[in-house]
Amino acid sequence: MSAALIHARFPSFHLPAVNLGIWPTPVRELAPGLWVDDESAASAAYGGNKVRKLEWILADAQRNRATDLLTVGACGSNHVIAVAHHGQAIELPTHAVIFPQPDSAHVADNRAAMDAICASVTETTAPWTAPAAIAWTWARLSRTGRPYFIGPGGSGPLGTVGWVGGGLEIAEKTAHLGIDEVVVAVGSAGTAAGLLAGLRLGGSTARVVAVRCVEPIALWEGRVLKIARDTLAMMRRCGADIPEVALDGLVIVNDGFTRYGVVEPRAEAVAAEALKFGIYVEPTYTVRSFGRALDDSRSGRRVLWINTVAAHSR
């Protein structure tokens, strides 16, 4: 499991994990100076960047004797579907609270998938109305069972541990490539935060280019660094003998972002480029990060792009 790398590196870390994925994920060269770490291959059931997080989160749900999972996301959320798929694997039904986002074929497909796999889906009119729906659903589930809440993107310290492991794994498997930067889409920020911490713990000095996919009010450099620090602090409290590391080299880029879910003008061209390499990019996250990775590799940098979407999330 991905967690095995964390436990091997920090044997006194006593939190358990469940085995959901296929590790390590493959790294392959796409073009001169451009490689992909393909998280779409993390699971035959449903891959993408959430699998590493859910190995730790779902183990905590089991430890707390949960009977149901409750999570929240946009109506095209890959996170919600990942929770539902992997929760199903350990016999925990998922209840979702969702809010609108701009429509696309990908969003429509994901919305239909939620209806198919979630035990219940509650639609709200806007993100700021979701908390009330979460409270109502929690109360409903609590009448007959023990619900377990998973926040947006699974990006609390517990889930972010999964991407500390991801960063360690990437540092190890790309050490011979001389990577200058690692490019990743950033929304709820747990993936970027864990990746940064794991790379530094693994000895990599590559900068982390986090391509913003949510509004600035929801994401800034300090938020990513706080999640990284809180995660390492939590791991130390749970027994991990983690050295102090400099969490430097994080760059958050906007790249023409306007608002969540709006398809950028160059998306079609970037998606066509990705398909030449046999890669699917969706319009909210990976089309932006892949576009940045292409641009930076063509400017002479040695770039590793993190493909965070599930292979069949289309």
Secondary structure, DSSP 8 states (H G I E B T S, - for coil): -THHHHHHHSTT--------S-SS--EEEEETTEEEEEGGGG-SSS-STHHHHHHHHHHHHHHTT-SEEEEEEETT-HHHHHHHHHHHHTT--EEEEEE-----HHHHHHHHHHHHH-SEEEE-SSGGGHHHHHHHHHHHHHTTS-EEEE-GGG-SHHHHHHHHHHHHHHHHHTTTTT--EEEEEESSSHHHHHHHHHHHHTT---EEEEEE-S-GGG--HHHHHHHHHHHHHHHHHTT----------EEEE-TT--STT---TTHHHHHHHHHHTT----TTTHHHHHHHHHHHHHTT--EEEEE-S-TT--
